[in-house]
Amino acid sequence: MFGGFLMDPKLAERIERENEERLKQRMAAARDWDPNMRWKQWLDLRAATYKPLRLFPNIQPIPPHPNNPAHEANIATSPDGRWGYAELLLPAGRPLAIWQGAKRGSATFDGAVAIPAIYERVRGAQGQLSDWHTPPWMSLTPNEILTLRPGTKLASGSVVVAGLGLGHQLIEVSKRKQVTHLTLIERDRDLVDWLLPVIRPHLGRALDEVIVGNVYEELPKLERDVALVDVFPDYGNNGPKTQRLRASSPKIGKVWGWGTAVVRHQRGD
């Protein structure tokens, strides 16, 4: 998530002020992004090499908080108005938090990068839609890609991917030759109807089944080899929820949950 992993501006300013010389050194030492690279506490990347999948390539990047009406033209919106896709412009040198289990660090880019993100608006009692919430529901930061990677590597045989998001894990799992059957569980029909047709052309194999429903209700009904669950809003401390799914789904061989590590979040995360 971009908002969840973009450090609080005051915290980022302090880091930049205290480590200005170190930041210059990090920018000079930036290396090419590789989704298979080893995790490092300080990950310094060349902006030109970071090219996450753009689902709506015609929209222009906008500042990280898209509630300004001037940016509405560059938010791709679902037909019901609840979901929005934007590409958020991260300035050069602005640190993003990264995690490996309970370990944390930061990633920087030597130039500006566009980060694909998806937002959800809430419909009020009178039917009105809220502003775009911050943080977004999901965004393709280095942290998102690296923390989804362990689950993707488990995918073999009949696999369930729970949580559509921007489709990153679904796409990566679909490319694995070890996968013989692929099921998607997503709770939101509007998101499926809007975004899945855009994601499908990027799949390595066809989806065998799409289930619209709550993963806590739908997963226990299935018999599969592996379930990869990414439905949690924040990284860290999702172990109990994952254990609950594992206990209620005896016919699932392995259940992996995103962000199960026990972590202490700092103010501003």
C-alpha positions as CSV (number, residue, x, y, z in Angstrom):
1,M,0.0,0.0,0.0
2,F,1.3,3.4,-0.9
3,G,-0.4,5.5,1.8
4,G,0.4,2.8,4.4
5,F,4.1,2.7,3.4
6,L,4.7,6.3,2.4
7,M,6.2,7.8,5.6
8,D,4.5,10.6,7.3
9,P,5.8,13.9,5.8
10,K,7.2,15.2,9.1
11,L,9.0,11.9,9.7
12,A,10.3,11.8,6.1
13,E,11.6,15.4,6.5
14,R,13.4,14.5,9.7
15,I,15.1,11.5,8.1
16,E,16.1,13.6,5.1
17,R,17.4,16.4,7.3
18,E,19.4,14.1,9.5
19,N,20.7,12.0,6.7
20,E,21.1,14.4,3.8
21,E,24.6,13.3,3.0
22,R,23.7,9.6,3.4
23,L,20.7,10.1,1.1
24,K,23.0,11.6,-1.6
25,Q,25.3,8.6,-1.3
26,R,22.3,6.3,-1.6
27,M,21.1,8.1,-4.7
28,A,24.5,7.7,-6.2
29,A,24.6,4.0,-5.4
30,A,21.1,3.3,-6.9
31,R,20.8,0.0,-8.7
32,D,18.3,-1.5,-11.1
33,W,15.0,-2.8,-9.7
34,D,14.5,-6.5,-10.0
35,P,11.4,-8.1,-8.5
36,N,13.5,-11.1,-7.6
37,M,16.2,-9.1,-5.8
38,R,17.2,-9.9,-2.3
39,W,15.7,-7.7,0.4
40,K,18.0,-5.1,1.9
41,Q,17.3,-2.7,4.7
42,W,18.3,0.2,2.5
43,L,17.1,-0.4,-1.0
44,D,18.2,2.3,-3.5
45,L,16.8,2.0,-6.9
46,R,17.1,3.5,-10.4
47,A,13.7,5.1,-11.2
48,A,14.0,4.3,-14.9
49,T,14.0,0.5,-14.1
50,Y,10.9,0.4,-12.0
51,K,8.0,-0.4,-14.3
52,P,5.0,-1.9,-12.5
53,L,2.1,-2.9,-14.6
54,R,0.0,0.1,-15.7
55,L,-3.6,-1.1,-16.1
56,F,-4.8,2.3,-17.5
57,P,-1.7,3.6,-19.4
58,N,-3.4,6.7,-20.7
59,I,-3.9,8.4,-17.4
60,Q,-1.3,10.8,-16.1
61,P,0.5,10.5,-12.7
62,I,-0.9,12.7,-9.9
63,P,0.3,13.7,-6.4
64,P,-0.2,11.1,-3.7
65,H,-3.4,12.6,-2.3
66,P,-5.9,12.7,-5.1
67,N,-8.9,14.4,-3.4
68,N,-8.2,17.6,-5.3
69,P,-11.0,17.9,-8.0
70,A,-8.3,19.0,-10.5
71,H,-6.9,15.5,-10.5
72,E,-10.3,13.7,-11.2
73,A,-9.6,13.5,-14.9
74,N,-6.6,11.3,-14.1
75,I,-8.4,8.8,-12.0
76,A,-9.9,5.9,-13.8
77,T,-13.2,5.2,-12.0
78,S,-15.4,2.1,-11.9
79,P,-19.0,2.5,-13.3
80,D,-20.5,2.6,-9.8
81,G,-18.0,5.3,-8.8
82,R,-16.7,3.5,-5.7
83,W,-13.4,2.3,-7.1
84,G,-10.6,4.5,-8.6
85,Y,-7.3,3.7,-10.2
86,A,-4.6,6.4,-10.1
87,E,-0.8,6.5,-10.6
88,L,0.8,8.4,-7.7
89,L,3.9,10.4,-8.4
90,L,6.6,9.7,-5.9
91,P,9.4,12.4,-5.9
92,A,13.0,11.4,-6.1
93,G,14.6,10.5,-2.8
94,R,11.3,10.2,-0.9
95,P,11.6,7.1,1.3
96,L,9.1,4.3,1.2
97,A,9.0,1.9,4.1
98,I,9.8,-1.8,3.3
99,W,9.4,-4.9,5.4
100,Q,10.8,-8.4,5.6
101,G,8.9,-10.2,8.4
102,A,9.4,-7.9,11.5
103,K,12.5,-6.2,9.9
104,R,11.9,-2.8,8.4
105,G,13.9,-0.5,6.2
106,S,13.3,2.0,3.4
107,A,13.4,2.2,-0.4
108,T,14.3,5.3,-2.4
109,F,14.5,6.1,-6.1
110,D,17.0,8.3,-7.8
111,G,14.2,9.9,-9.9
112,A,10.4,10.4,-9.8
113,V,8.4,7.2,-10.2
114,A,4.7,6.6,-10.9
115,I,3.1,4.1,-8.4
116,P,-0.2,2.4,-9.6
117,A,-2.8,2.5,-6.8
118,I,-6.4,1.6,-6.2
119,Y,-8.8,3.6,-4.0
120,E,-12.2,2.8,-2.5
121,R,-14.9,5.3,-1.7
122,V,-17.5,4.6,0.9
123,R,-21.2,5.1,0.2
124,G,-23.0,6.9,3.0
125,A,-26.5,6.3,4.4
126,Q,-28.0,8.8,1.8
127,G,-26.2,7.1,-1.1
128,Q,-23.5,9.8,-1.4
129,L,-19.9,8.8,-2.0
130,S,-17.0,9.8,0.3
131,D,-13.8,11.4,-1.0
132,W,-11.1,9.0,-2.1
133,H,-9.7,7.5,1.1
134,T,-6.1,7.7,2.0
135,P,-4.3,5.3,2.1
136,P,-5.3,3.5,-1.0
137,W,-6.5,-0.1,-0.8
138,M,-3.4,-1.3,-2.6
139,S,-0.5,0.1,-4.5
140,L,2.4,-1.4,-6.4
141,T,5.3,-0.3,-4.3
142,P,8.5,-2.3,-4.0
143,N,7.3,-3.4,-0.6
144,E,4.0,-4.7,-1.9
145,I,5.8,-6.7,-4.6
146,L,8.5,-8.1,-2.3
147,T,6.0,-9.0,0.5
148,L,3.7,-10.9,-1.9
149,R,6.6,-12.8,-3.4
150,P,6.9,-15.6,-0.6
151,G,3.2,-16.5,-1.1
152,T,3.6,-16.6,-4.9
153,K,6.5,-19.0,-4.6
154,L,4.2,-21.4,-2.7
155,A,1.7,-21.6,-5.6
156,S,1.5,-25.2,-6.9
157,G,-1.3,-27.5,-8.0
158,S,-4.8,-26.1,-7.4
159,V,-4.4,-22.6,-6.0
160,V,-6.8,-20.0,-4.6
161,V,-5.9,-16.3,-4.7
162,A,-8.1,-14.4,-2.3
163,G,-8.2,-10.6,-2.9
164,L,-8.0,-9.1,-6.4
165,G,-6.5,-5.7,-5.7
166,L,-4.5,-4.6,-8.7
167,G,-4.1,-8.2,-9.8
168,H,-0.3,-8.4,-9.2
169,Q,-0.3,-11.7,-7.2
170,L,-3.0,-13.2,-9.5
171,I,-0.9,-12.5,-12.5
172,E,2.3,-13.8,-11.0
173,V,0.6,-17.0,-9.8
174,S,-0.9,-17.5,-13.3
175,K,2.5,-17.6,-14.8
176,R,3.8,-20.5,-12.7
177,K,3.9,-23.8,-14.6
178,Q,3.4,-25.7,-11.3
179,V,-0.2,-24.3,-11.1
180,T,-2.8,-26.6,-12.6
181,H,-6.1,-24.9,-11.4
182,L,-6.6,-21.3,-10.5
183,T,-9.4,-19.8,-8.4
184,L,-10.0,-16.1,-7.5
185,I,-12.0,-15.1,-4.4
186,E,-13.0,-11.4,-4.2
187,R,-15.7,-10.0,-2.0
188,D,-16.7,-7.1,-4.2
189,R,-18.7,-7.7,-7.4
190,D,-18.2,-4.2,-8.7
191,L,-14.4,-4.5,-8.5
192,V,-14.5,-7.8,-10.2
193,D,-16.7,-6.6,-13.0
194,W,-14.7,-3.5,-13.6
195,L,-11.0,-4.5,-13.1
196,L,-10.8,-8.2,-13.8
197,P,-11.5,-7.7,-17.6
198,V,-8.5,-5.3,-17.6
199,I,-6.3,-7.8,-15.8
200,R,-7.2,-10.9,-17.7
201,P,-5.0,-10.2,-20.8
202,H,-2.0,-10.2,-18.5
203,L,-2.6,-13.6,-17.1
204,G,-0.3,-16.5,-18.0
205,R,-3.2,-19.0,-17.9
206,A,-7.0,-18.6,-17.8
207,L,-8.8,-18.4,-14.5
208,D,-10.7,-21.6,-13.8
209,E,-13.1,-20.1,-11.3
210,V,-14.1,-16.7,-9.9
211,I,-16.0,-16.6,-6.6
212,V,-17.5,-13.4,-5.4
213,G,-17.9,-13.6,-1.7
214,N,-16.2,-13.3,1.7
215,V,-13.1,-15.4,2.0
216,Y,-14.0,-16.5,5.5
217,E,-17.2,-18.0,4.2
218,E,-16.0,-19.2,0.8
219,L,-12.6,-20.7,1.5
220,P,-13.9,-23.4,4.0
221,K,-16.1,-24.8,1.2
222,L,-13.2,-25.5,-1.2
223,E,-10.7,-28.3,-1.5
224,R,-7.4,-26.9,-2.9
225,D,-3.7,-27.4,-2.5
226,V,-2.8,-23.8,-1.7
227,A,-4.6,-20.6,-0.7
228,L,-2.9,-17.2,-0.9
229,V,-4.8,-14.6,1.1
230,D,-4.2,-10.9,0.7
231,V,-7.4,-9.2,2.1
232,F,-5.9,-7.4,5.1
233,P,-5.7,-3.6,5.0
234,D,-2.3,-3.3,6.8
235,Y,1.0,-5.2,6.8
236,G,1.9,-7.0,10.0
237,N,0.0,-8.8,12.8
238,N,-2.3,-10.7,10.5
239,G,-1.3,-14.1,11.9
240,P,-4.4,-14.7,14.0
241,K,-6.7,-14.0,11.0
242,T,-4.7,-16.3,8.8
243,Q,-4.8,-19.0,11.6
244,R,-8.6,-18.7,11.7
245,L,-8.8,-19.3,8.0
246,R,-6.5,-22.3,8.2
247,A,-8.4,-23.8,11.1
248,S,-11.8,-23.4,9.3
249,S,-10.5,-24.7,5.9
250,P,-9.4,-28.3,6.5
251,K,-9.5,-29.2,2.8
252,I,-6.9,-26.5,1.9
253,G,-3.4,-27.9,2.0
254,K,-1.5,-24.6,2.8
255,V,-2.9,-21.2,3.7
256,W,-0.6,-18.3,3.3
257,G,-1.6,-14.8,4.6
258,W,0.1,-11.5,3.6
259,G,1.7,-9.6,6.5
260,T,1.5,-12.3,9.2
261,A,4.7,-11.2,10.9
262,V,4.4,-9.6,14.4
263,V,5.5,-6.0,13.9
264,R,5.5,-2.8,15.9
265,H,4.2,0.0,13.8
266,Q,5.7,3.4,14.3
267,R,3.7,6.6,14.3
268,G,3.5,7.8,10.7
269,D,3.4,4.4,9.1
